């Protein structure tokens, strides 16, 4: 792993592993002593099962995205025999607009998993463990740091490291195929279809059409599609109504002593921060393909781009790591703010039945709100207005914060886990099976970028942990401008959907 190639990074990996092990022990201890929501209301065994199933599933949700999106341009026939399950995944996602559908459903899965981890391992108010110093418990338990390190290092970052470079081996299993089908089923259910309404509004504001790889819908297909859009919109409005009612009535797991108006303010503030962080990766991906002279005259847009592309380009992957920490941290706080908690003897929200109230208590409503309003909508807006997005001063501040968090090395354990996992699983880089992009092009199997969802209305993101361009390529780009023009032409073809 390239991260572990210097003494400083080895040290970061070591101390991050110590913190991670300590964090896992704390979370498991809270569950054993019934000091989490699920372990106290059900049984510690139920909390143990849910938290580990959620974390292990998150590894495939995150790693699967890196593999599926990364393999989208590659001709599936190249690995049909060597990786048959990966081929089945490609057969689904390369058909029509299925890749967009998968990304939409997958986004909800990520948010839902974080909410499940919060229910299973989040400490109850006043939780104490093994007589540990108060300051230590405040840092790791009250702030949620233990769960954040657990989720980021074990459930997200380590899988992205391997899945970005070993896409075929990572996705070539039925667990990956099943996860893909679940994401597609979530999208098909219509639960998130309100996102498509926001997509249309944003595209109209941008004055650009939404590119589709499918023909016009029939009358019946339109009825089915817009019917789900309206259903999703009504569900979203209902989720907001219940959540705001619970916040104003003080019936959530929000910290004691926080007034209702402050709780509502924190809720919307956290959603905005998550939205900015989600949109930033899309905006950065878009602006990385725009010439420096065309990036606008905004002071903060220029400052952001200068910082992002400084030196050898290490700030780009550094941002992605720090961003993951920020997003997960905010999501855990949102889960705490929005999870409904009815004390014994109190009336249900809007006097609904006990069965429906139990659904409210699961945190499902917060998952729906966060997915649509704090994630997908912001990504769509950033895809349509990347320069305007970068001109926001908050974008520069958050970029600085993400780079600072990455520099702490808190997520260094992810590379250690990834290295161990790669060794045990026997993962090999994709070039071993299908060659490099240049080799594929020479063999009449050139990559086809038509399947990549880019442009306004699409949630195209930065490749999370792809290695930086070789130094020789950077020198060649500086020496021969035609190489840069060729790369730009390839990007244009990707945006236009041409071969």
N, C-alpha and C positions, 0 to 999 in steps of 0.2 A: 504494500500500500504506500502510495507516494507521501501520505501524511506523516508516516513514521520514518522519514528519511533524514531526520536531524535530531540532535540531542534534545533540543527544546521541545520538539513535538513528541518525542518519546516520553519526556517528563510529563507533558500535558496528558498524554494517554494514560500514564501511570496514576497520576493523582485524580484524573477523571474517573478511572475505574474504581478507586477507593471511595470516592464520593457516590458513585453509582451503587456499589455494593451496600454501602451504609444506607442509602435512600431506599433500596429494595427491602432491606431488613426492617427499616422503620415502617414502611407501608404494610408489609406482611404482619408486623407486630400490632399495628392498629387494628387490622382485620381480626387477628387472633383474640384481642381483648375487646372485641365488639365495639370499637370506637369509630366505626364508619357507618354511613347510612344503611347500606344493604346488610352488613353483618349484624347490626343491632336490630333491624326490623325483620330479618329472615333468619340467616344462620351464617357463621363465618365460612362454612364450606361453600355456600352459594356465592359469597363475595370472592373467594379464592378462584373458583371456577370462572366467574364472569371476567375478572380482571385479567387472568392469564389468557383466556380465549380471546378477549378483546385485543390485548397487546400482540398476541401471535397473529391474529387476523390482520391487524394493522400493518404488520411486516409485509404481508402480501398485497394489501391495498396500496401501500406506498411503493414497494418494489415492483409490483405489477404495472403500475403506471409508467415508471421509468423504462421498463422493458417494452411495453406495448407501444408507447409513443416513440421510443427510440427505434423500434423495428418497423414502424409504419412505412418508411420509404424503401425498405429492402424487399426484394422480390421473394415471396414466401416459398417459391419452388426451390430456392437454394437450400432450405433446411427442412423440406417436407419429409425426407427420409430420416435425417439425423435427429430431428426434434419434432415428432408428430403432434404433440400436444400444443407446442408453441405455434405450429402451423394452424391448428384448429382455432386458436385465439386470433391469429392474423386473418383467417377466413371470415371471422365475425367483424372485426374492427375495420377492415379495409373495404367493407361493403357500404356503399352510400355514405350517410352521415353518422354511421355507428360509432366512430371514434369520438365525436362530440357527445353523443348520447352516453357513452361509457364514462367520459370525464365528468359529466353532470351527475350521474348516479354515484360515481366514486367519491365526489366531493362530499356528499351527504354521509357516506360511510365513514369518512375520516372524522367528521364532526360528531357523529353518533358514537363512535368508538371512544372519543375523548370524554364525552358525557358519561359513558358506561364506566370508564376508569374512575371518573370523579365520584360516581355513586358507590363504586366498590371500595375505593381506597382513600377517598377524601375524608379528612378528620372531622369529627363532630366538634361543635363548639366546646372549648374547655378540655379537649383531649390531652392527656398526659401519658407518658410512656417511660417506664423503667427508671423513674427518678432522674431523668436527664436534665441538665441545666435548662432553665427557662429560655435563655437566649438561643440555645441550640434548637429547642423545639419550635421556637418562634420562626427561626430561619428555615428549617426544613419542613415543618408541618403547617404552621399558620399561613405562610406565604405560598405553600404548595410546591416548593422547590423539589422535594423528594419525588413527587409524582411527575413533575416536569422533566427531571433528569431521567427517570425511569421510562417515560413515554418517548422522549426524543431519542435517547441513545439505543434503547432496545427495540422500540416499535417502529421508528422512522428512519433515522439517519444511516444506521449501519446497513439496512436493506437497500437504501438508495445508492450507497457506495458500490455494492456488488452488482446490483441490477443495472446500473448505468454502463458498466464495462463488460458484464457477463449476462447480457439480456436473454440470450437463448437458453442457457442453462437455468437461469432463474425462473423463467416463466414456463418451462417445459414440465409441468406437472398438473394434475387434476385439481389441486388446491387453487392454483392460479386461474384455471379455466372456470372453476366454480365461482370464484370471486368476481370474475368478469361477468358471468351470467347474473349474479346478484346485483351488480351495478347496473346492468342493462334492465333488469326487472324493476329496480327502483325508478329508473327514468320512465319506463313504460307505464308504471302505475299512475303517473300524472301528478304525484305528490309535489314535484318541483317544477311543474310546467309554468308556474307564474314567472319563472326565470325567462322563458321565451317571450313573454309580454314585455319584460324589461329589455330584452335583447332587441326587439322590434323598435321600441321607443329610442334606445340609444343609437341604433343604426340610422333611424330617421333624423335624429339630431345631428349625426355626423354627415348626413347626406350621401351615404354610401350603402349599396345593397349588401345583403347578407348572402355570401356565396354558398351554394348548396350543390352537392354532388348527386342529388336526386331530382327527378322530374316534378312538375307541379302536382299537388295533391288533388285527388278526386273530391267530389262533393261530400261523400260519406267520410272520407279521410279528414276533411276539414272540420266536419261536425265533431268527429271523435277527438281531433287535436284541440280545437278551441273549447270543447266541452271540458277537457282535462285542464286546460289553462284556467278557465273560470273556477273549476273545482279547487284547484291549487290556490288561486287567489283568495277564495273564501276561507280555505284552511289557514292560510297565512294571516288573514285578518283576525280569524278566531284565535290563533296562537298569540298574536299581539294583545288581543283583548284580555285573554286569561292571564298572560304574563304581567301586563301592566296593572291589572286588578290585584294580582298577588303581591306585586311590589308596593303598591300604595297601601295595601292592607297589612303589610309586614308579614306575609305568609310565604316567604321564601327562605332559603338557607343562607341568606345574606348575614354578615356579621351583626351581632347584637349591638344596639346603640346607634346604628346608621339610620338617619331619618329617611322617610319614604322618598322625598324629593331627591335626596342625594343618591339613593339606590337607583332611581330611574336615570339620573344624570350619568352615573357610572356605567349603567347598562348601555346607553347609547354611545358614550365615549369609547368604551371597550370595543363595541361593534365597529365604530369608525376606524379605530386603530387597526383592527384585524382586516378591515376592508382596504385600508391603505397598504398594508403589508402584502395582501393578496394581489392587489392591483399593481404594486411596484414591480413584481417579478414579470408580469405581462408587459408593463411599460418598458422595463429595461430590455426585455427581449426585442421589442419593437424598435427601440431607439438604437440598439446595437447594430441595426442594419441600415441606419440613416447616416448620411454623410455629416461630418461635424459642422459644416457650413449651413446645413439645413435643420439644425437642432434648435433654432429659435434664438431670440435675443434675451430671454429671461435670465436674470442673474442667477436664480436658484437652479434653473435647468442646466445652465453651463457649469455651475459648481458641482451639481450632482453627477453630471456626465464626466467631468474632470476627475472626480474622486473614484467613480465606478471603473473607469478605464485606465487608471493611473498605472504606470510602470509596466510590469509583465502581465497584468490582467488578473492578479490574484485576488483583487477585491470582489470580483464577480462571484466566485464560489464562496468566498468568505461571507458575503452578504447572504447567500442562500442558507448557510449554516446558522448565522445569527438570526435570520428571519424565522427559521423553524422554531428556535427557542422563544422568540417573541410571540409568534402566533399561538403556539401551544399554551404559553403562559396566559395569554389573554383569553383563550378558549376555556381554560380551567376556571378563571375568574368569572367568565360569562356563565358557565355551568353553575357556579355557586350562586350567582346573582339571580338566575332565572329558574332554578329548580324549586318547584312548589313544595312547601312543607306545612302541612296542616297539623297544628297541635291538638292533642286529645281534648274533645269537648267543643272545639271551634267548628263553625259551619264551613261547608265546602264552597269553593269558588263558584259564584253564580248559583249556589244551591243545587249543583248537579248531583247525579247519583254517585254512590260510593265507588262503583265500578269505573265511571268516567273520571272521577277524581284520582283514582289510582293511576290512570294513564297520564294525567297531568303531573303526578308526582315523579314519574320516571325521568323527566327532563326531556322528553321527546319534543315538546313544543319549542323549547329553546334550541334544539338541534335544527328544526325546520327554519326558524327565524335566522339563526346564524348562517346556515348554508346559503339561503337565498339572499338575505339582506347584508350580511357581513362578509360574503365570499364571492359568490357567483356574479352578482350585480356589479360589484366593484371591478372584477376582472374584465367584464364586458365593457365597462366604461373606459378602462385603461387601454383596452385593445383598440377602441375607436379614437381616443384622445390621448395618445402617449405623451406628446410634448406638453400639453396642458397639465397632465398629471405630474410630470417632472418639474413643472414650474411652481408647484406648491411647496412652500418652505418646509412643511412637515415631512415631505418626502426626503429632503436632505437630512433633516434631524433624525428620522428613523433609519436612514442608511448609516449614519454615524453610529447610532445605537447598536444596530445589527453587527457592524464591524467590530465594535467594542466587545460585544458579547462573544463573538467568535474568537477574539484575541485572548479571552480568559481561558480558553481550552476546556470549558465545562463539558463539551461534547466530544472530547478526544477519545473517550471510551468507545465511541461508535466505530472508529477505525480498528481498534483492537478486536472488538466483537466481529467486525466484518472480516478481518484477517483470519480469525479462528473459524468462522463459518465457511469461508471460502476454502480453507484447507480441508475441513471435514467433508464438505459437500463435493469437493473436487471440481469446483467451477473453473472454467477456462474462458479466456477472452473470446469474443465473437469472431475475431480474425482467424482463429484456429479452424473454425468451421466454414465460414463464408468469405474469408479474405477481407481486405480493406475495401473502401469505397472505390479506390482507383483500380484495384484488381478486378472488382466486380464489373466495372465499366468496360475494362478491356475484354472481359469474357462475355460481352453482349448481355450482361445481367445488371445494367446500370440501375442505381436507385431511382425510384419514381416518387417524387415529392408531392404528387397530386393528392395523396391521402392525408397530408399534414393540414390540420385546421388552423389557418392563420388569417390575420386581417380582422376588420371590425366584426364584432359579434362572435368571436371565437376565443377560447381561453388558452391560447398557445402560451407556453411557459418556457422559462430558461431550462436548459438541460442541467439538472441539479448538480451532479458531481463529475461531469465529463472533464477529462484532463485538459489542461491548457494546451493551446497549439504549440507544436514543437518549435524550438528556437530557430531551427532551419527554415521553417515555413514563415516565421515572422520576418526573417532576413530576406527571404525571397519576395514577400509582399512589398517590402520597402525598396527592393532593387528593381523589381519588374512590376509596374502598375497593371499590366495585362492580367496578372494572376488575381489581383483584387477585383478587376472588372469581371473576370470569369465567375468568381464567387458571388458577386452581386447579381450577375445574370441568373445564377442558379436559384438565388433567393427570390428574384422576380418571378421565375418559373413556378416556384413553390407557391407564391402568393396568387398567381393567376391560374394555378391548377393545370399547367401545361406540362408536357413531357419534354 
